[in-house]
Amino acid sequence: MAPDGPGWLWVGKPLRPPFRDGSTVLAAAFARSLPAEVDLAYLGDPGAPLRPGDTVVAAPPMGYAPTMCDKLRALSVLLDRAHRRRSVHFFFTPNPVTSRVVAALRRLHRDRRFVQSVMSSDGIERRAPLLRGLDRVVVLSDHTKRRLEATGVLPADRIVRIHPAVAIPAEAPPTPERPAVLFAGDLDETAGARIEALVHALAGTAPVIVAARPKGPSDAAVRGRLSARLEAERRAGWFELMAEVPDMEALFRRAGLVVHLADHVARKVDLPLVLLEALARGRGVVTTDAGPLPEIFAGAAAPIGRAAPGAQVVEAVAEAVTSGRWAAWAAPARAHAAARFDARRLGSQLAAVYAALAP
C-alpha cells in the first residue's frame, strides 16, 4: 500500500525497544496482535517493524517524559502529507495542542477518524473536555469508563473499554524454595510505610523485594527512609531495595506473591502490567481495592489473590504468606491470565473499534 493510502497512523512514543514503560509495552502489544489487514503506520525503527509490512517512521528512542523535540516530531508526522489519508490514533495524555490539531484536521479531511487511548486515567475528569472532538476514546478499565461517562462530555457509545493484557509465557517459572513478596511499583509515603510494616511482619518468614524506578524527590525521601530503617533486615536477607531492573523475569522467579500497596494507580496503566505479568507466571497478587484494581480479580474461576482496603493490605499480604494461601493461588492465577488478559486478544478488540468507524 502506498504511504499515503488509507489506514491508521499511531501518534505517541516511538514503538522501538527497549520497551520500559507501560504505555509503550501496551501499544506494542496492540500492534503485534492487530489483524494483518489493518494497515498501520507509527514512529519507531524502520529496520524493526512490529509486523511485516508496517509503515515505520524513523524516530529515536524517547525517555519517560517526552521533550519538546519529541512532541514536535510527533506533530510533524501527524501533519505530514504522506499520511494525510490515514485516520489517527493517539497514545498519550490528552492535551490542548492535540485537541486543537484534531479540530483543524477535521475541517481539512472530513473522512479521517480520530481515536485516543487514555493510557493513564490520572485526572481524566479535568482532561475530559479535550476528548470532545474524538470519534472514540479507548480506556483501560470499567472504572475509568464510568468516570469519563459521568463527566457528560462524551456519549457513552464513544467510550470503549479494552482491558490491558500481556504475553502469556509457554510455561510458568517453578515455585522458589523460599518465596519472596515482590512490590514493583512507585514509592510514595503511604507505600513506603506499608513496605516497612510488611518487612517487619514477614522478617524470618519471607523476604520482601522492592523494585521501583526512581521518580523525583518524593521517591528519594521514601527510598532513603526505607534504607535507613530497614538496614538490619537488609543485612539479614529479609529486605531488598532496587531501582529499575533489567530483568524482571528473575524477580518473578523468586516471587511467590506480587503486591500493589498504594491507594491509587496514579500515572500507571489502570491494571498495572506487572500484576498481570505476575498472574501469567502463576503468581497470585494482593492489591489495595483502590480505583480499577479489583477488576483484576473479576471473573476468576478460583481465588487468585485479593483486593483489600488500604488500611488492611499489609495484614492481607502477611496472612497470605504465613498461612501458605499464596501457593493455592498459583494455578488459578495463570488460568485467569490466559482467559482474561492474553495480549493476543487485544488486536481483535481494537480492530473492531476501527471497523465501527469505517466510512
N, C-alpha and C positions, 0 to 999 in steps of 0.2 A: 504494500500500500504506500502511496506517495506520502511524503512528510506532512503535506497539508490536507490529507484525507480526513474523513470523519473518524471519530474515535474519541478517546478521553485523554486529557492532559492532566497529570497529577502535579500539583504545586505544593511543595513542602521541603523538608530537609532532603538532601541527596540520598538516594537509596543505594548506598555502596558500603561495603564492610570497612571497618568493623561496626556492627550494629550494637550499640551500647545502651541506648535509651529506649524506653517502652514505645514511644511514638514511631520510631523508625523500624523497630523489631516488628511491630504490629502492621505497619504499612507494607513492609516487605512480605509478610505472611499473606496479606490480602493479594498482593501482586502475584506471588508464586502460585496461588490457588485459583486465580481467575481462569475461566474457560478460555481456550485458545482463540476463540472468535472475537473476544473483546480486544480491540486494537488499543494499545496503551503507549503513552509517552511519559517520561519522567526524568528528573535530574539524577545523575549518577555517573557510573563509569561505563562508557560505550563498549569497552572490552569485556565487561562482565554483566550482561543483561540478566535480569531475574527470570526472564522467559525468552525462549528463542523468538526472534522477530520483533521484540520490543524496540521502540524508538527511544534511545537514551541520549539525553542532552548532557554533554560533558560538564561536570561541576565538581569542585574539590570537596573533600570531607568538611562537614560543618560541626562546630562544637555544640555543647548542650544548649547554650544561649546564642541564637543567631546574631551575627553582627550586621551593621548597616549594609556592608557589601553583600552579605548573604541575602538580605531582603531585596536589594536592588537587582541581584542576579535572578532571583525568582520572579520578580516583577517583569524583568526584560523577557524572560521566557514566556510568561503569560501574554505579553503584548506582541510577541514575535509573529510576523505574518505567516511564517511556516506552519504555525499551529492555529491559524485563525478559524478553521472549521471545527476544531476539536471542542467538545464540551469539557468543562473544567471541574476537577475535584480537588479541594483544598484539604491539606492535612496539617493544620496548625491552629493556634489560638485565634479566634475571631478578632479583627482589629479594624479601626475606622478606615485605613487606607484601602484594604481589600474590599470593604463594603462599598466604597466609592468607585473602585475599579469595576466591580461587578455591575453596578448601576450603569456605568458608561458603556461597558461591553454589551450589555443587554440592548442598549439603543442602537449599537452598531451591528450586532449579529443576533437577530431575534430568534434564530433557530438553535443557538447554543444553550446548553443546560448547565446549571451550576449546583454543585453539591459540596458540602463541607462536613468533614469528620471532626467532631469535637473530641480531641484526644485526651483532654483533661477537662473535667466539669467544674473546676475551681472558678467561682464567680460567674457561673453560667447565667444567673438572673440578670446581672449587670450587663453582660455582653449580648443578651438575647436580641435587643434591637438591631445589632449588627448582622443578624442572621436573616432579617426580614426578606431580603431580596433573593434568597436561595430557593431552588426548586426542591431540594431535600437536605435535611440535616441528619447525619448519622451519629447517634450517641451509643455509648458502650454499656449502658445499664438501664433497667426499668426505672431505677431511682432517678437518674438524670432525665429520662424521658418525662417522668411526672413533673419534675421541677421545671423543665422547659415548657411543658404544656400549661402549667399553672401561670406562667407569665402572660399568656394570651397573645403573644407576639406572632406565633405561627399556628396555623391549623394543625390539629393532631395528625392528619394524614401526611403531613410533610416532614414528620419526625419519625425516623426509623431507628429501632434499636437492634444492633448486632453485637452480641457479647464478644469480648476478646477471646482469642484462642491461641493455642501453642502447638508446636510439633510434638507428637506422641512418640517417644523412643520405642524401638522394637522390643526392648526388654527393660525392666526396672532394675536399677542397681541393687545389689544384695544388701540386706539389712546389716548395719555395722554391729560389731560386738559391743561397743559402748556408744549407744546412740546419743547424739548431741541435739540440742534445741537450736535452731538457726533462725536468727532475725536478720533479714536482708531488706532494710528499708531506711527511711530518713530518720535522723536523730533530732528530736526536739525535747523540750523539758519533760513532757509527760512520758514519752517513750523512754527517755533516759532513766527516769525514776522507776519505771516498771522493769527495765532491764536490770537495774541494781537490785530491786526486790526479788526478781526471778533468780538471779545468780545466788543470792543468799538462800532462797528457798530450795535450790537444787544442788548446792555445793555438797559434794560427797555422793551425789546420785547421778547427775548428768551435766556435762559441760554446756555452757551457753556460748554460742558463736555469734558475733555481730559483724556483719559486712555492710558498711554504709559509705556511699560516696560522699566525701566532704562537700558541704554546701554552705559556706559562709561562716560568719561569726557565731551564730547560734549553735551550729553544729560543733564548732571548735570548742565552745564553752562546755557543752554536754560531753563531748569526747574527752576533754581534759578532766572533767569531774569523775567520769567513769574510770579513767586510767588511774587517777589518784586513789579513789575509794575502793577499787577492786584489785589493787596491786597484789595483795596476798592471794586472792583467788586466782589471779592470772598465773602467778608463780606456781600455784598448786595444780594448774591444769584445768581449772573449772571455768575459766573465762578467757575468751579471745576477742580482741577488738581489731578489726581490719578496716581498711579503706575500700576503694573499688578493687575487685579481684578479677584476675584474668581468666580464672577457671571456676565458674560456678558449679560445674559438674562435680568437681572434687568436694565441694561443700555439701552438695546433695547426697553424695555417697556417705558422708559422715553423719548426716542428719537422720533422726528418727521422726522429727516433728519440725514443721516450719511455721512461724508465728508472725502475726501482724499486731503490734502493740499500741499503735497510735489510735486516736479518736477521730481520724479522718484519713482520706487518701490524698488530700492536698492536690499537688500537681501531677500525681501519677495517673496511669490508666485506671479507670474505675474499679476493675477487678485486677489487682496488681499481677503482672505476668509471672513474677517469681512464685506466687502462690499457686497459679495454675500449672506452672512447670513442676512444682513440688508434687501436686496431685498426679501429674502424668508419670512421675517416677515412683509412685506408690508411697508417697509421704503424706500423712494426714496433716491438716492445718488447723490452727486455732487463731481466730481473729477477734477483734472487738466487733460489736454489732453496729458500727458507725456506717451511715450512708448506704452505699450499694453493697457492702461486703457480704451481708447474708445471702445475696444472690449466688455466691459461690456454691452454697450448700443445697440450693433448691433443686428438687427432683432427684436427689441421690437415693439409690435403691437401698442403701445401708449406710450407717454413720461413717463419715469421712473426716470428722473433726467437729468443731462447733464454733459458733459466734457467741461471745459473751459480752455483757455490758462492760464498759471500760474499767469500772471500779472492781470488777471480778475477774478480769482476764488473766492476771498473774496466777490467781488461785486455780483457774481453769487449766492453764498450761501445766502447773505443778501437779495437779490431780491426774491429768492425762499421763504424765511421765511416771509418777510414783505408783500409780495403780496398774501400769502396763497397758492401759487402754489404747495408747497410741499404736500398738502393734496390730490391733484388730482393725484399725482404720486403713491399713496399707493396701490390701487388695481392692476394697471398695473405692478407695481414692483413685486408683488407676483406672478402674472401670468407669467411674463417673467422669473423669477427664476425657476418656475416649468417647463417651456418649455425648458430652455437652460442650467440650472445649477443644475439639480437634481442629487444628488450623486448616485442614483440607476442606472444611465446610465453609470457610469464610468467603471464598471466591464466588460460590454459587449464590450466596446471600447478597453480595454486592452486585453481582451481575443482574439479579432480579430488580434491584433498585434502578440500575441503568436501563433495563428493558422497559420498566414502567415509564421512563422519561423519553423513550424513543418517539420521534415525530410520527 
